[in-house]
Amino acid sequence: MNNKEFADEHRIFEFLSGSHAYGTSRPGSDKDYRGVFITPFESLLSANTPEQLESFGDEDRVMYSMKKFFKLAITNNPNIIEFFFIPDDCVIYTSPLWEKIRQHKSLFVSQKCVHTFMGYGFEQLKRIERHRGYLLDPPDHKPTREEYDLPDNGVIPGDQLSALLSIKDEFVDEKYKTIARKEKAYDQAKRKWDSYKNWEKNRNVDRKKLEAVAGYDTKHAMHLMRLMLMANELVSTGKCEVRRPDAEYLLDIRKGVYEYDTIAALAKTLEEKCLKAKETSVLPYSPNYVEIEKLQLEVLKEYYDR
């Protein structure tokens, strides 16, 4: 049985995700599928039992075992929490067992969402800032060891540089610390160069043109705003609109309608608003671990009894 057949036979839920779920799809947008399966009883003791299945042929499809789904849901992972709030027209397959899990979503969603959603959001902001740096001040050459007054071959193993630099000066000869600092500076410059060249090579052509005009990566900005807005909704109401009522606004961000400074300032405002809402949140402080464990056992027993 291949991965696709395995997923089809054992899934309890699957949906169309990404921009099609958010309402921000455009002509030609890829279709991404996500879902949950239950590992068959006879596979439980196998060393090769999958926890996650990905990309079956041409399909961008990710299926999580229920065990892994529960683990990620407990952490309030944004990509997992949205499973509970998917609009009906995006559901590809569902089951009574999934509906039972979904009806107990309040066991999982907690104030942790503030930090996970904002954490994912600010990862987008870091990428925006890094790529913006490439646009405004791109590195113009590959760094060489000679530039940093270093020999052709390193004398200090890379994994020991940080350890050496952490030792107090009185315990290490200064010349070794000087070499370590130069090695570290060279390594950082080389990493920046490699990252820049990789970014330059793999950029989507249309996205590249839009970045040049807007001055920042607007796709990352759209995801940043979506995550920050969803975090505010969850912590304030306990609910989350995956199908975004502000889809047109998000698409305007994607088109580069707003300047970078406006996006960065709004992200900061939404962060402050979210942290303030957390003080009077309708959500519990943390997931209900005891009841989640009970739910998992109930679902598994019902599935295997069949």
TORDREN-971324 format. One record per residue: residue number from 1; residue in one letter; x, y, z of N, C-alpha, C, CB in turn. Coordinates in steps of 0.05 Angstrom, whole numbers, plus 5000, padded with zeros to 4 digits. Glycine has a CB too. Layout:
residues N
R num residu n.c1 n.c2 n.c3 ca.c1 ca.c2 ca.c3 c.c1 c.c2 c.c3 cb.c1 cb.c2 cb.c3
R NUM      a    X    Y    Z     X     Y     Z    X    Y    Z     X     Y     Z
...
This chain:
residues 306
R num residu n.c1 n.c2 n.c3 ca.c1 ca.c2 ca.c3 c.c1 c.c2 c.c3 cb.c1 cb.c2 cb.c3
R   1      m 5017 4976 5000  5000  5000  5000 5018 5025 5000  4981  5000  5025
R   2      n 5014 5043 4981  5030  5067  4980 5018 5088 4999  5031  5079  4951
R   3      n 5033 5111 5002  5024  5132  5021 4997 5143 5015  5045  5154  5021
R   4      k 4990 5146 4990  4964  5157  4982 4942 5138 4990  4963  5163  4952
R   5      e 4946 5113 4984  4925  5093  4991 4923 5091 5021  4933  5065  4979
R   6      f 4945 5092 5036  4945  5091  5065 4929 5114 5076  4974  5091  5076
R   7      a 4935 5138 5066  4922  5162  5076 4892 5161 5070  4934  5187  5064
R   8      d 4885 5153 5046  4857  5152  5038 4841 5132 5055  4854  5144  5009
R   9      e 4854 5110 5062  4840  5089  5077 4836 5096 5106  4854  5063  5074
R  10      h 4856 5110 5118  4856  5114  5147 4850 5143 5155  4882  5106  5158
R  11      r 4844 5161 5137  4839  5189  5144 4812 5191 5159  4839  5207  5119
R  12      i 4811 5210 5176  4786  5217  5189 4777 5246 5183  4788  5213  5220
R  13      f 4796 5261 5170  4790  5288  5163 4810 5298 5142  4791  5307  5188
R  14      e 4800 5313 5122  4818  5325  5103 4804 5350 5091  4825  5305  5080
R  15      f 4821 5370 5085  4809  5395  5076 4828 5410 5057  4801  5414  5099
R  16      l 4817 5428 5042  4832  5446  5024 4842 5469 5041  4815  5456  5000
R  17      s 4868 5473 5043  4879  5493  5061 4891 5516 5046  4900  5480  5080
R  18      g 4907 5532 5061  4922  5554  5048 4904 5577 5039  4938  5544  5025
R  19      s 4911 5589 5017  4898  5613  5007 4868 5607 5000  4912  5624  4983
R  20      h 4862 5583 4992  4835  5576  4984 4817 5576 5009  4833  5549  4970
R  21      a 4828 5568 5032  4813  5568  5057 4812 5597 5068  4826  5550  5078
R  22      y 4833 5612 5065  4834  5639  5076 4817 5659 5059  4862  5649  5077
R  23      g 4811 5652 5034  4797  5670  5016 4815 5689 5003  4776  5685  5032
R  24      t 4841 5683 5002  4861  5701  4989 4873 5688 4965  4883  5708  5009
R  25      s 4861 5668 4954  4872  5655  4930 4870 5673 4906  4857  5628  4924
R  26      r 4888 5669 4887  4888  5685  4862 4889 5665 4839  4913  5704  4861
R  27      p 4884 5674 4815  4886  5656  4792 4912 5641 4792  4881  5671  4766
R  28      g 4911 5615 4790  4936  5599  4790 4946 5591 4817  4956  5614  4776
R  29      s 4933 5600 4839  4942  5592  4866 4943 5562 4869  4925  5605  4887
R  30      d 4964 5552 4881  4966  5523  4886 4945 5514 4906  4994  5516  4897
R  31      k 4937 5489 4903  4918  5477  4922 4934 5459 4942  4896  5460  4907
R  32      d 4931 5465 4967  4944  5450  4988 4923 5435 5004  4961  5469  5007
R  33      y 4929 5410 5011  4910  5394  5026 4923 5385 5053  4902  5369  5010
R  34      r 4907 5386 5074  4917  5377  5100 4896 5359 5113  4922  5402  5118
R  35      g 4905 5342 5131  4886  5324  5143 4898 5308 5166  4875  5305  5122
R  36      v 4881 5290 5176  4888  5273  5199 4880 5244 5193  4874  5283  5225
R  37      f 4898 5226 5200  4892  5197  5198 4897 5184 5224  4908  5184  5175
R  38      i 4885 5160 5228  4890  5144  5251 4906 5120 5243  4864  5135  5266
R  39      t 4928 5115 5257  4946  5093  5251 4931 5066 5256  4971  5094  5267
R  40      p 4930 5048 5236  4916  5023  5240 4929 5007 5263  4917  5006  5214
R  41      f 4913 4991 5276  4921  4977  5300 4946 4959 5295  4899  4960  5311
R  42      e 4946 4945 5271  4967  4926  5265 4994 4940 5260  4960  4910  5241
R  43      s 4993 4967 5257  5018  4982  5251 5029 4995 5276  5013  5002  5230
R  44      l 5015 4994 5298  5023  5009  5322 5051 5002 5332  5003  5005  5344
R  45      l 5058 4977 5330  5084  4968  5341 5106 4968 5320  5081  4941  5353
R  46      s 5100 4977 5296  5120  4977  5275 5139 5001 5279  5107  4978  5248
R  47      a 5165 4996 5273  5184  5018  5275 5180 5038 5252  5213  5006  5274
R  48      n 5166 5030 5232  5162  5047  5209 5134 5061 5208  5166  5031  5184
R  49      t 5121 5060 5230  5094  5073  5231 5097 5103 5226  5080  5068  5258
R  50      p 5084 5113 5205  5087  5142  5199 5071 5160 5218  5078  5147  5170
R  51      e 5083 5183 5224  5068  5203  5239 5059 5226 5221  5086  5215  5262
R  52      q 5071 5227 5197  5065  5248  5178 5070 5238 5150  5081  5274  5184
R  53      l 5051 5243 5132  5055  5235  5104 5053 5260 5087  5033  5214  5095
R  54      e 5071 5262 5068  5072  5287  5052 5074 5282 5022  5095  5304  5061
R  55      s 5063 5301 5007  5068  5303  4978 5065 5277 4963  5095  5315  4972
R  56      f 5040 5270 4957  5035  5246  4942 5034 5252 4912  5009  5232  4951
R  57      g 5056 5247 4898  5056  5253  4869 5057 5284 4866  5033  5241  4855
R  58      d 5038 5294 4850  5036  5322  4844 5021 5338 4865  5024  5327  4817
R  59      e 5008 5323 4884  4992  5337  4904 5009 5348 4927  4971  5317  4915
R  60      d 5003 5372 4935  5015  5384  4959 4996 5376 4982  5019  5415  4957
R  61      r 5002 5354 4994  4984  5342  5014 4999 5333 5038  4969  5318  5001
R  62      v 4991 5342 5061  5004  5334  5087 4983 5322 5105  5018  5359  5100
R  63      m 4988 5298 5113  4969  5283  5131 4984 5277 5157  4958  5258  5117
R  64      y 4972 5284 5180  4984  5279  5206 4970 5255 5219  4982  5304  5223
R  65      s 4985 5238 5233  4973  5218  5249 4958 5233 5272  4994  5198  5261
R  66      m 4937 5220 5282  4922  5234  5304 4940 5239 5328  4898  5216  5312
R  67      k 4958 5221 5333  4977  5225  5356 4993 5251 5352  4995  5201  5359
R  68      k 5004 5255 5328  5020  5279  5323 5002 5303 5322  5036  5276  5296
R  69      f 4978 5301 5311  4960  5323  5310 4954 5333 5339  4934  5315  5296
R  70      f 4948 5315 5357  4943  5322  5385 4967 5337 5397  4935  5297  5401
R  71      k 4991 5326 5392  5015  5339  5403 5018 5368 5394  5040  5323  5395
R  72      l 5013 5372 5368  5016  5399  5356 4993 5417 5365  5017  5398  5326
R  73      a 4969 5406 5367  4946  5422  5375 4950 5431 5404  4921  5405  5373
R  74      i 4962 5415 5421  4967  5423  5449 4985 5447 5450  4979  5399  5465
R  75      t 5004 5449 5431  5022  5472  5431 5010 5497 5419  5048  5465  5416
R  76      n 4985 5494 5409  4971  5515  5395 4986 5524 5370  4967  5539  5414
R  77      n 4998 5505 5356  5010  5511  5330 4990 5523 5311  5022  5484  5318
R  78      p 4995 5546 5300  4975  5560  5283 4965 5543 5260  4987  5585  5273
R  79      n 4984 5528 5247  4976  5512  5224 4957 5489 5232  5000  5501  5210
R  80      i 4958 5482 5257  4941  5460  5267 4915 5470 5279  4957  5443  5288
R  81      i 4916 5492 5294  4892  5503  5307 4871 5509 5285  4899  5528  5323
R  82      e 4880 5518 5262  4860  5525  5241 4844 5501 5232  4874  5538  5217
R  83      f 4854 5476 5237  4838  5452  5230 4810 5453 5242  4853  5427  5239
R  84      f 4809 5464 5267  4784  5465  5281 4763 5485 5270  4789  5472  5310
R  85      f 4773 5504 5253  4756  5526  5245 4753 5527 5214  4767  5552  5255
R  86      i 4759 5506 5200  4759  5506  5171 4730 5509 5161  4770  5480  5160
R  87      p 4725 5527 5141  4698  5531  5130 4688 5505 5116  4697  5554  5110
R  88      d 4663 5501 5117  4651  5476  5107 4658 5471 5077  4621  5476  5111
R  89      d 4659 5492 5061  4663  5488  5033 4692 5480 5026  4656  5513  5018
R  90      c 4709 5479 5047  4737  5469  5042 4741 5440 5052  4756  5488  5057
R  91      v 4721 5429 5064  4723  5402  5075 4721 5382 5052  4702  5397  5096
R  92      i 4742 5365 5050  4743  5344  5029 4731 5318 5040  4771  5340  5019
R  93      y 4737 5313 5065  4728  5288  5078 4726 5293 5108  4747  5264  5071
R  94      t 4705 5283 5120  4703  5284  5149 4690 5258 5159  4686  5309  5158
R  95      s 4688 5256 5185  4678  5231  5197 4667 5238 5225  4700  5210  5199
R  96      p 4650 5220 5236  4640  5225  5263 4662 5227 5284  4622  5202  5271
R  97      l 4684 5213 5279  4707  5214  5298 4720 5242 5298  4727  5192  5292
R  98      w 4723 5253 5273  4734  5280  5272 4715 5300 5284  4740  5287  5243
R  99      e 4690 5297 5279  4670  5316  5290 4671 5315 5320  4642  5310  5280
R 100      k 4676 5292 5331  4678  5290  5360 4702 5305 5370  4680  5260  5369
R 101      i 4724 5303 5356  4748  5318  5364 4744 5348 5361  4773  5309  5346
R 102      r 4732 5356 5339  4727  5384  5334 4709 5397 5355  4716  5388  5306
R 103      q 4689 5381 5363  4671  5392  5383 4684 5397 5410  4648  5372  5387
R 104      h 4708 5385 5414  4723  5388  5438 4747 5407 5434  4732  5361  5449
R 105      k 4746 5424 5415  4769  5442  5409 4775 5460 5432  4763  5459  5384
R 106      s 4756 5466 5449  4761  5483  5472 4781 5471 5492  4735  5490  5487
R 107      l 4785 5445 5490  4805  5432  5507 4833 5439 5499  4801  5401  5506
R 108      f 4836 5445 5473  4863  5450  5462 4870 5480 5461  4864  5439  5434
R 109      v 4851 5496 5451  4857  5525  5447 4859 5539 5474  4834  5538  5429
R 110      s 4882 5551 5477  4888  5565  5503 4903 5591 5498  4904  5547  5522
R 111      q 4910 5604 5519  4925  5629  5517 4952 5625 5504  4928  5642  5544
R 112      k 4961 5600 5501  4986  5595  5487 4985 5606 5459  4991  5565  5486
R 113      c 4961 5608 5448  4958  5617  5420 4970 5645 5416  4929  5617  5412
R 114      v 4970 5661 5437  4981  5688  5435 5010 5687 5426  4978  5704  5461
R 115      h 5025 5670 5439  5054  5669  5433 5060 5652 5408  5068  5657  5458
R 116      t 5045 5631 5403  5050  5615  5379 5043 5630 5354  5036  5588  5381
R 117      f 5019 5642 5353  5011  5656  5329 5029 5681 5325  4981  5665  5332
R 118      m 5034 5696 5346  5052  5719  5343 5080 5710 5336  5051  5736  5368
R 119      g 5088 5688 5347  5115  5677  5341 5118 5671 5312  5121  5653  5358
R 120      y 5098 5657 5301  5098  5651  5272 5097 5677 5256  5075  5632  5265
R 121      g 5081 5696 5266  5078  5721  5252 5105 5736 5251  5058  5738  5265
R 122      f 5119 5737 5273  5144  5752  5273 5166 5738 5259  5152  5758  5302
R 123      e 5163 5711 5255  5182  5697  5237 5179 5708 5209  5177  5666  5238
R 124      q 5154 5714 5201  5149  5726  5175 5162 5754 5174  5119  5728  5169
R 125      l 5160 5769 5196  5172  5796  5197 5202 5794 5195  5164  5811  5223
R 126      k 5215 5775 5207  5244  5771  5205 5252 5766 5177  5253  5748  5224
R 127      r 5236 5750 5163  5242  5744  5134 5239 5770 5118  5224  5722  5123
R 128      i 5218 5785 5124  5214  5810  5109 5238 5828 5113  5188  5824  5119
R 129      e 5247 5831 5138  5270  5849  5144 5295 5839 5131  5273  5852  5174
R 130      r 5300 5812 5132  5324  5801  5120 5324 5806 5090  5326  5771  5126
R 131      h 5301 5800 5077  5299  5804  5048 5300 5833 5040  5274  5790  5037
R 132      r 5289 5850 5057  5289  5879  5052 5318 5889 5053  5272  5894  5073
R 133      g 5334 5877 5071  5362  5883  5072 5376 5876 5046  5376  5869  5095
R 134      y 5369 5853 5035  5380  5844  5009 5373 5864 4987  5370  5816  5002
R 135      l 5348 5874 4988  5339  5893  4967 5353 5920 4969  5309  5897  4969
R 136      l 5356 5930 4994  5367  5957  4998 5397 5957 4999  5356  5968  5024
R 137      d 5409 5936 5009  5438  5935  5012 5449 5907 5007  5447  5946  5039
R 138      p 5447 5897 4982  5455  5870  4977 5485 5866 4979  5446  5861  4949
R 139      p 5495 5843 4990  5524  5838  4990 5534 5836 4961  5530  5811  5006
R 140      d 5557 5848 4956  5566  5850  4928 5588 5829 4921  5577  5877  4924
R 141      h 5596 5813 4940  5616  5792  4933 5617 5770 4954  5645  5805  4930
R 142      k 5628 5748 4946  5630  5726  4964 5654 5731 4983  5634  5699  4949
R 143      p 5650 5730 5009  5672  5735  5027 5695 5715 5025  5662  5736  5056
R 144      t 5719 5723 5029  5742  5705  5028 5756 5705 5055  5762  5713  5006
R 145      r 5770 5684 5060  5785  5681  5085 5807 5702 5087  5796  5653  5089
R 146      e 5818 5709 5064  5839  5729  5063 5829 5756 5073  5850  5731  5034
R 147      e 5805 5763 5066  5794  5789  5076 5794 5791 5106  5765  5792  5065
R 148      y 5791 5768 5119  5789  5768  5148 5816 5760 5161  5768  5748  5157
R 149      d 5837 5761 5144  5864  5756  5154 5866 5728 5166  5873  5777  5174
R 150      l 5854 5709 5152  5854  5681  5161 5869 5663 5142  5825  5671  5165
R 151      p 5882 5642 5152  5895  5623  5134 5875 5608 5117  5912  5603  5151
R 152      d 5885 5595 5096  5867  5581  5078 5850 5559 5092  5883  5568  5056
R 153      n 5863 5546 5112  5849  5525  5127 5846 5534 5156  5865  5499  5125
R 154      g 5822 5529 5167  5817  5537  5194 5833 5521 5214  5788  5533  5200
R 155      v 5841 5534 5236  5857  5521  5257 5840 5514 5281  5881  5538  5265
R 156      i 5815 5525 5282  5796  5520  5304 5771 5508 5292  5790  5546  5320
R 157      p 5764 5483 5300  5739  5471  5289 5715 5489 5294  5734  5444  5303
R 158      g 5697 5491 5274  5674  5509  5275 5657 5505 5299  5658  5506  5250
R 159      d 5653 5479 5307  5635  5474  5330 5648 5482 5357  5628  5445  5330
R 160      q 5673 5491 5357  5686  5498  5382 5690 5528 5384  5713  5484  5384
R 161      l 5682 5543 5364  5687  5572  5364 5672 5586 5387  5679  5584  5338
R 162      s 5646 5580 5389  5629  5593  5410 5639 5586 5437  5600  5586  5406
R 163      a 5647 5560 5441  5657  5551  5467 5682 5566 5474  5662  5521  5466
R 164      l 5700 5569 5455  5725  5583  5460 5720 5612 5467  5744  5581  5436
R 165      l 5702 5625 5453  5696  5653  5458 5682 5658 5485  5680  5665  5436
R 166      s 5670 5637 5495  5655  5640  5521 5674 5637 5545  5633  5618  5523
R 167      i 5698 5628 5540  5717  5625  5562 5729 5652 5570  5740  5605  5554
R 168      k 5733 5657 5595  5744  5682  5604 5771 5687 5593  5745  5683  5635
R 169      d 5777 5712 5587  5802  5720  5574 5827 5710 5588  5804  5750  5570
R 170      e 5826 5710 5615  5851  5703  5630 5858 5673 5627  5847  5709  5659
R 171      f 5839 5657 5616  5845  5628  5614 5852 5620 5585  5821  5613  5623
R 172      v 5852 5639 5566  5857  5633  5538 5877 5653 5527  5831  5632  5522
R 173      d 5896 5644 5512  5915  5661  5498 5899 5680 5479  5937  5645  5482
R 174      e 5904 5706 5480  5890  5726  5465 5891 5720 5435  5900  5753  5471
R 175      k 5913 5709 5425  5915  5705  5396 5895 5684 5387  5944  5695  5389
R 176      y 5888 5665 5404  5868  5645  5396 5840 5658 5397  5869  5621  5416
R 177      k 5836 5675 5415  5810  5689  5416 5807 5707 5392  5807  5705  5442
R 178      t 5828 5720 5384  5828  5738  5360 5821 5721 5335  5855  5752  5357
R 179      i 5834 5698 5333  5828  5681  5310 5799 5672 5310  5847  5656  5310
R 180      a 5790 5665 5334  5762  5655  5337 5742 5677 5329  5757  5646  5366
R 181      r 5747 5702 5337  5730  5724  5329 5729 5728 5299  5738  5750  5343
R 182      k 5753 5726 5287  5755  5729  5258 5740 5706 5243  5784  5730  5248
R 183      e 5744 5682 5254  5730  5659  5242 5700 5662 5244  5739  5633  5256
R 184      k 5691 5672 5267  5662  5675  5271 5651 5697 5252  5656  5682  5300
R 185      a 5666 5719 5249  5658  5740  5231 5657 5731 5202  5676  5765  5234
R 186      y 5677 5715 5194  5678  5704  5167 5655 5685 5163  5705  5690  5162
R 187      d 5649 5668 5182  5627  5649  5180 5601 5663 5177  5627  5630  5204
R 188      q 5596 5684 5192  5571  5699  5191 5568 5713 5163  5570  5721  5213
R 189      a 5590 5724 5153  5590  5737  5127 5584 5717 5105  5616  5751  5121
R 190      k 5596 5693 5107  5592  5672  5087 5563 5662 5088  5612  5649  5092
R 191      r 5552 5659 5112  5525  5650  5115 5506 5671 5102  5517  5646  5144
R 192      k 5511 5696 5107  5495  5717  5095 5496 5716 5064  5504  5745  5105
R 193      w 5520 5713 5054  5524  5711  5025 5509 5687 5013  5554  5709  5018
R 194      d 5512 5664 5026  5499  5640  5016 5468 5643 5017  5507  5615  5033
R 195      s 5459 5655 5039  5430  5659  5042 5420 5678 5020  5423  5670  5070
R 196      y 5435 5699 5015  5428  5719  4994 5427 5706 4967  5448  5742  4994
R 197      k 5447 5690 4960  5448  5678  4934 5426 5657 4930  5475  5664  4929
R 198      n 5419 5643 4952  5397  5623  4951 5371 5638 4947  5397  5607  4977
R 199      w 5367 5660 4962  5343  5676  4959 5340 5687 4930  5343  5699  4979
R 200      e 5363 5697 4920  5363  5709  4893 5357 5688 4872  5390  5721  4888
R 201      k 5367 5664 4875  5363  5642  4856 5335 5632 4855  5382  5620  4862
R 202      n 5322 5630 4879  5297  5615  4881 5272 5634 4882  5297  5598  4905
R 203      r 5276 5659 4878  5253  5678  4879 5234 5674 4855  5262  5707  4880
R 204      n 5208 5674 4861  5188  5674  4840 5191 5700 4823  5160  5671  4851
R 205      v 5189 5698 4797  5194  5721  4779 5174 5744 4785  5191  5712  4750
R 206      d 5148 5737 4788  5128  5758  4793 5132 5770 4821  5100  5746  4790
R 207      r 5139 5753 4840  5143  5762  4867 5168 5781 4868  5147  5738  4886
R 208      k 5188 5774 4852  5212  5791  4850 5206 5819 4840  5233  5777  4832
R 209      k 5188 5820 4820  5181  5846  4809 5165 5863 4829  5164  5842  4784
R 210      l 5148 5849 4844  5132  5864  4864 5149 5873 4887  5109  5846  4874
R 211      e 5168 5856 4895  5186  5864  4917 5202 5889 4909  5206  5841  4923
R 212      a 5211 5890 4884  5227  5913  4874 5211 5939 4876  5236  5908  4845
R 213      v 5185 5937 4870  5168  5961  4871 5160 5968 4900  5142  5956  4854
R 214      a 5151 5948 4915  5142  5953  4943 5164 5958 4962  5125  5930  4952
R 215      g 5187 5946 4957  5210  5949  4975 5211 5928 4997  5210  5976  4987
R 216      y 5193 5909 4997  5192  5888  5017 5176 5864 5006  5180  5898  5044
R 217      d 5178 5842 5019  5164  5817  5011 5135 5819 5020  5178  5792  5022
R 218      t 5118 5825 5001  5089  5829  5008 5075 5803 5015  5075  5843  4985
R 219      k 5084 5781 5005  5071  5756  5012 5075 5749 5041  5081  5732  4994
R 220      h 5100 5752 5050  5106  5748  5079 5090 5768 5096  5136  5751  5084
R 221      a 5087 5792 5086  5072  5813  5100 5042 5805 5103  5074  5840  5086
R 222      m 5031 5794 5082  5003  5785  5083 5000 5764 5105  4994  5775  5056
R 223      h 5018 5744 5105  5016  5723  5126 5021 5734 5154  5036  5701  5120
R 224      l 5039 5753 5156  5044  5766  5182 5018 5778 5193  5066  5788  5179
R 225      m 5004 5794 5176  4980  5807  5185 4958 5787 5191  4970  5827  5164
R 226      r 4956 5767 5174  4935  5746  5179 4939 5733 5206  4935  5725  5156
R 227      l 4964 5725 5212  4969  5712  5237 4964 5730 5261  4998  5702  5237
R 228      m 4972 5755 5259  4968  5774  5281 4938 5779 5286  4982  5800  5276
R 229      l 4923 5781 5264  4894  5786  5267 4880 5761 5278  4882  5793  5239
R 230      m 4888 5737 5270  4876  5713  5280 4883 5709 5310  4886  5689  5264
R 231      a 4907 5717 5318  4915  5715  5346 4897 5733 5363  4944  5723  5350
R 232      n 4891 5757 5353  4874  5775  5368 4845 5764 5370  4873  5802  5354
R 233      e 4836 5752 5349  4809  5740  5349 4807 5717 5370  4801  5730  5322
R 234      l 4827 5700 5369  4826  5676  5386 4827 5684 5416  4849  5658  5380
R 235      v 4846 5701 5423  4849  5708  5451 4826 5725 5461  4875  5723  5455
R 236      s 4813 5739 5443  4790  5756  5452 4764 5742 5453  4788  5780  5433
R 237      t 4759 5723 5434  4733  5711  5431 4733 5680 5433  4721  5718  5404
R 238      g 4757 5668 5431  4759  5639  5431 4752 5627 5404  4740  5628  5452
R 239      k 4746 5644 5385  4739  5635  5358 4759 5646 5338  4710  5643  5350
R 240      c 4759 5634 5314  4778  5643  5294 4766 5640 5266  4805  5627  5296
R 241      e 4767 5661 5251  4756  5661  5224 4778 5653 5204  4744  5688  5216
R 242      v 4779 5628 5196  4799  5619  5177 4793 5632 5150  4800  5588  5174
R 243      r 4768 5632 5142  4759  5646  5118 4758 5676 5125  4731  5636  5106
R 244      r 4778 5690 5118  4782  5717  5128 4761 5737 5118  4809  5726  5121
R 245      p 4747 5750 5137  4729  5772  5130 4743 5796 5119  4711  5780  5154
R 246      d 4770 5797 5125  4787  5819  5115 4804 5811 5092  4804  5830  5139
R 247      a 4795 5791 5076  4811  5780  5055 4820 5801 5035  4795  5758  5040
R 248      e 4802 5821 5029  4809  5841  5009 4832 5859 5020  4784  5859  5003
R 249      y 4831 5864 5046  4852  5880  5058 4879 5864 5057  4845  5886  5088
R 250      l 4878 5838 5062  4902  5822  5061 4912 5820 5032  4896  5794  5071
R 251      l 4894 5819 5013  4903  5818  4985 4915 5845 4977  4879  5812  4967
R 252      d 4905 5867 4988  4918  5893  4983 4946 5894 4993  4901  5916  4996
R 253      i 4950 5882 5017  4978  5879  5028 4995 5863 5008  4978  5866  5056
R 254      r 4984 5841 4999  4998  5824  4980 5005 5839 4954  4981  5800  4972
R 255      k 4988 5858 4946  4993  5874  4922 5013 5896 4926  4967  5885  4911
R 256      g 5021 5901 4951  5040  5923  4957 5027 5950 4960  5060  5924  4936
R 257      v 5001 5951 4967  4987  5976  4970 4999 5993 4993  4957  5972  4974
R 258      y 5008 5979 5014  5018  5993  5038 5048 5993 5039  5006  5979  5063
R 259      e 5059 6014 5050  5088  6017  5053 5098 5999 5076  5095  6046  5058
R 260      y 5123 5993 5075  5135  5975  5095 5132 5986 5123  5165  5971  5088
R 261      d 5137 6012 5126  5135  6024  5153 5107 6021 5165  5143  6053  5152
R 262      t 5087 6023 5147  5059  6019  5156 5054 5991 5166  5039  6026  5133
R 263      i 5064 5971 5152  5061  5943  5160 5076 5938 5186  5072  5925  5137
R 264      a 5100 5947 5188  5116  5942  5213 5102 5955 5237  5144  5953  5209
R 265      a 5092 5979 5234  5079  5993  5256 5053 5979 5264  5073  6023  5248
R 266      l 5038 5970 5244  5013  5956  5250 5018 5930 5264  4997  5951  5224
R 267      a 5039 5916 5256  5046  5891  5270 5052 5896 5299  5071  5878  5256
R 268      k 5066 5918 5305  5072  5925  5333 5046 5932 5348  5091  5948  5334
R 269      t 5028 5946 5335  5003  5953  5348 4986 5929 5354  4987  5972  5329
R 270      l 4985 5910 5335  4970  5885  5339 4982 5868 5361  4968  5870  5313
R 271      e 5009 5868 5363  5022  5854  5385 5013 5865 5412  5053  5855  5381
R 272      e 5014 5891 5414  5007  5904  5440 4977 5899 5446  5012  5934  5439
R 273      k 4961 5900 5426  4932  5895  5430 4927 5866 5439  4916  5901  5404
R 274      c 4941 5848 5427  4938  5820  5434 4947 5814 5462  4954  5802  5414
R 275      l 4969 5825 5470  4979  5820  5497 4960 5833 5518  5007  5832  5500
R 276      k 4948 5855 5511  4929  5868  5529 4904 5851 5531  4921  5897  5518
R 277      a 4894 5840 5508  4870  5823  5508 4875 5797 5524  4862  5816  5480
R 278      k 4900 5788 5525  4906  5764  5540 4900 5767 5570  4936  5757  5536
R 279      e 4902 5791 5580  4897  5796  5608 4868 5790 5617  4903  5825  5615
R 280      t 4849 5792 5598  4821  5786  5604 4810 5765 5584  4804  5812  5602
R 281      s 4828 5748 5575  4820  5728  5554 4798 5709 5564  4845  5713  5545
R 282      v 4781 5701 5544  4761  5681  5550 4773 5653 5549  4738  5683  5529
R 283      l 4798 5651 5540  4811  5625  5538 4824 5616 5564  4832  5626  5516
R 284      p 4825 5590 5569  4840  5580  5592 4869 5586 5589  4835  5550  5596
R 285      y 4884 5586 5611  4912  5592  5611 4928 5571 5595  4923  5593  5640
R 286      s 4920 5546 5597  4934  5524  5583 4914 5503 5574  4956  5512  5600
R 287      p 4921 5485 5556  4903  5464  5547 4896 5446 5571  4916  5447  5525
R 288      n 4874 5432 5568  4865  5413  5589 4877 5385 5583  4833  5411  5590
R 289      y 4901 5381 5592  4916  5357  5585 4902 5331 5593  4943  5358  5598
R 290      v 4889 5331 5616  4876  5307  5626 4852 5299 5608  4865  5311  5655
R 291      e 4836 5319 5601  4813  5313  5584 4821 5307 5555  4793  5336  5584
R 292      i 4843 5319 5546  4853  5313  5519 4862 5284 5518  4876  5332  5512
R 293      e 4875 5275 5538  4884  5247  5539 4860 5228 5539  4901  5241  5564
R 294      k 4839 5235 5554  4815  5219  5554 4802 5218 5526  4795  5230  5575
R 295      l 4801 5241 5513  4789  5243  5487 4804 5226 5467  4788  5273  5477
R 296      q 4830 5227 5468  4846  5212  5450 4841 5182 5453  4876  5218  5454
R 297      l 4840 5173 5478  4835  5144  5483 4806 5136 5474  4838  5138  5513
R 298      e 4787 5154 5478  4760  5148  5470 4758 5145 5439  4740  5170  5479
R 299      v 4771 5163 5425  4770  5162  5396 4784 5137 5385  4783  5187  5384
R 300      l 4807 5131 5397  4822  5107  5388 4806 5082 5394  4849  5106  5402
R 301      k 4794 5080 5417  4778  5056  5424 4755 5053 5405  4768  5058  5453
R 302      e 4742 5075 5399  4719  5073  5380 4728 5065 5352  4705  5100  5379
R 303      y 4751 5075 5344  4761  5069  5317 4770 5039 5315  4785  5087  5310
R 304      y 4784 5030 5335  4794  5002  5335 4772 4982 5339  4816  4998  5355
R 305      d 4752 4990 5355  4729  4972  5360 4714 4966 5334  4710  4983  5380
R 306      r 4716 4984 5315  4702  4980  5289 4716 4958 5273  4701  5006  5274
